[in-house]
Amino acid sequence: MKALRPQLSLVVGICLITLGLTASTANAQSVCLPAPRLLTTMPMGGQAGTTFEIKIAGEDIDDAEELNFSHPGITAEPKLDKNGLPIANQYVVTIAKDCPVGVHEARVMTRLGLSTSRAFNVGDLTEAVQTPGKNDSLESAMQLDLNSICNAIMTSRKIDYYSFEAKEGQRVVVDCAAKGIDSKLNPVVIIANERGMDLVVERRGGMLDFKVPQTGKYVIKVHGLTYDGGPHHFYRLAVKAVQPDELVKRLPSIQAVSAFSWPPAGLTDANIRPEAEPNNKHTEAQKITLPCDITGSFYPAADVDTFEFNAKKGEVWWVEVASERLGRPTDPSIVVQQVTGTGADEKRTDLVELKDIPSPVKVSSNGYSYDGPPYNAGSSDILGKMVIKQDGVHRLQIRDLFGGTRNDPKNIYRLVIRKAAPDFAIVGWALHMNLRNGDRNALSKPIALRGGATMPFEVVVVRRDGFDGEIELFMDNLPEGVTASGVRIPKGKSRGIMLITAEENAPQGYSSANFYGKATIDGKEVTHPCYLASMQWPVKNAWSEIPSPRLMADVPVSVTESEQAPITITPAEDKVFEVTAGEKLSIPLKHIRRSDFSGANITLKTFGDGFEGNPAFDATLKGDSSEAVLDLAKLKPAPGEYNIAFYGYAVARYRENPTGVALAEAGLKQAKLEAEALSANADKLAKIAESAPDAERPGANSAAKEAAAKAKAAQSDITKADKQLKAAVARAKPKDIVDIIVSTPIRVRVNPAKKAQ
């Protein structure tokens, strides 16, 4: 963890009208307190073993300090000007020679804590950087060497042109990374001849595999599918010369949220077996024995792979397929049939049909945070079981439901059939508010904590092979002054909550945290990491942009000293609250208010295994205390230890960086003092020049002229400082912002009811 110098899908199901707000008022409000977001880096990556300069841009990162990365092999230092001072948002990045090739995370530390991540790529090819607008014609095509990558930004309504030299018979692969590196670009990539006549075209984000017809110069054209562009439409274009029989990998890509559940623990390639074509027809079925681990592809178009095996009545086998979770645009489906008779007397009876891994929790019905999370932990892959009903021959057929017209050998799959191996995989994301007033936000939310704040994370589980036990949630390696408390995933359920809390006076700092879950399976303690998911881009009230979540490479946690939470709701006593089963428990709450609010009360619900059925209750936003009452006769939690918390949302009158006003005032005052001193000096030197002897007059005039220039520049500094003060005052004016409010975690011990005498 690291200390620095000073410098939240919430399912509330409550309309803003319950706070006495009209829809028109609510639509005018912002959602969630400001958070730092890194949106672009240029370039988007680099070659291992090199040092290069990088520029960044984003939201609420004006005071960016250090740029850091998820892998220690990537480091950055601020770029300095000629006076040795840091240049805003520019850094010098060094990638170690042994840094793994692939997608890592970049983020920047700011006044408000660590920003959201942006994909940062490490490769093994020579890197180049495009100058936007300089290669938008055939005549100005940018020359690329074979086996190189160009980092570029797509200009709206333009085509980018590149050229390369190749020899007859040479195999050249052109790959354009965009969606896979957090870009908003849907690229169209074309290889043309020297005159710009199209030879091969890729419109669906695929890779161009080109056999050079004759030695010479060739042109690559890149444009958006709808000719869109701008700073968020960046891409990495790779041009590679490869061997005729070489299996070419795509450029590294970020992972979809669904990928968290693959692979199963302990899976290796030791027993993997390839499918053997032809195996489309029942008469061509590939014979296998169970258990098995098979790799294949949905190729050619409309491919159906058929496997035949023997099994005995009563056997239970678990079937898992990975394809979509491997990053392929596929939808696997399996039908298993029992086979009796032979030849013309053969009869096939359906045993089971398997498709899709359902989301562990209900996902938002409109793709935004409306009536559920805008994250889907389910997959179009397969995880299910088949129960053998009688001894004999069985056949399994696997196909891609999207594969009727797709002819891509890279649409691979992995089929695993095994005896039950109970297990679990978990993923978490920052809770979002489900507002019913037309708001369509799906914000990228870094774990950047204000002092006194508790940030809730929803954690969901995909259970394997019949495991239904409870899962305890943990987080450690946190910054100083930050604690985490898990609200467990109950037995047979799919959802828990992780609460991350910053003390009121926690020092500014950050760390890469460990986030994990524990369960007891077959008498043994099993621990698995909890993957973190986040939105690639902050979507704010946008009807035209589809949210795009992905998995993160790590779990960065930060805390800021610059601001504190608008309110902290905490138990009045730091203790374990004890209650006897069937009785009522009253918990006195203390409110530490640091902001004004629109509305007198906040409606609170309850997090906690066995306690989420507690009725919502109102707590004051004007006073310093309230009380929560839990009726255990109605809730009926089992005896034991629990972590609970109370949550809701409120409209805070947020003031952005009020200390910035004082700093700007001090800056203006200093600028005026310096200007006065320089003006006085200029007047003095002007008078000296007027009365200087002829021999000394040229030097005196020169000194007076230089002093006058400095005085004039100082007046410009006053104007600049005055604008900065006005901007700081404008930012610091109270603004209505709807945000999640979560109490600090509360420990409850339910004791068994006393037995009747």
Salt bridges, closest charged atoms under 4 A:
GLU53 OE1 - LYS79 NZ 2.86
GLU59 OE1 - ARG37 NH1 3.70
GLU59 OE1 - LYS540 NZ 3.20
ASP63 OD2 - ARG111 NE 3.59
GLU66 OE1 - LYS2 NZ 3.42
GLU105 OE1 - ARG550 NH2 2.86
GLU127 OE2 - ARG236 NH2 2.95
ASP136 OD2 - LYS158 NZ 3.78
ASP175 OD1 - ARG250 NH2 2.62
ASP182 OD2 - ARG118 NH1 3.00
ASP182 OD1 - ARG550 NE 2.81
ASP198 OD1 - LYS221 NZ 2.82
ASP209 OD2 - ARG171 NH2 2.62
ASP228 OD2 - HIS233 NE2 3.46
ASP269 OD1 - ARG414 NH1 2.94
ASP293 OD2 - ARG414 NH2 2.73
GLU308 OE2 - LYS287 NZ 3.70
GLU308 OE1 - ARG395 NE 2.67
GLU320 OE2 - ARG325 NH2 3.12
GLU320 OE1 - ARG418 NH2 2.80
GLU320 OE2 - ARG464 NH2 2.86
GLU346 OE2 - ARG348 NH1 2.76
GLU346 OE2 - ARG395 NH1 2.95
ASP371 OD2 - LYS362 NZ 3.12
ASP381 OD2 - ARG325 NE 2.90
ASP408 OD2 - ARG328 NH2 3.41
ASP408 OD1 - LYS410 NZ 3.35
ASP423 OD1 - HIS528 NE2 2.67
GLU458 OE2 - ARG495 NE 2.52
ASP465 OD2 - ARG418 NE 2.79
ASP468 OD1 - LYS491 NZ 3.35
GLU470 OE1 - ARG488 NE 3.78
GLU472 OE2 - ARG488 NH1 3.69
GLU504 OE2 - ARG594 NH2 3.32
GLU525 OE1 - LYS518 NZ 3.98
GLU545 OE2 - LYS184 NZ 3.10
ASP554 OD1 - ARG107 NH2 2.78
GLU563 OE2 - ARG111 NH1 3.10
GLU563 OE1 - ARG450 NE 2.82
GLU573 OE2 - LYS575 NZ 3.71
ASP574 OD1 - ARG747 NH2 3.28
GLU578 OE2 - ARG749 NH1 2.97
ASP609 OD2 - ARG488 NE 2.88
GLU612 OE2 - ARG495 NH1 3.78
ASP624 OD1 - ARG593 NH2 2.69
GLU641 OE2 - ARG749 NE 2.51
ASP694 OD1 - ARG697 NH1 3.61
GLU706 OE2 - LYS710 NZ 3.76
ASP722 OD2 - LYS726 NZ 3.36
ASP736 OD1 - ARG653 NH1 2.69
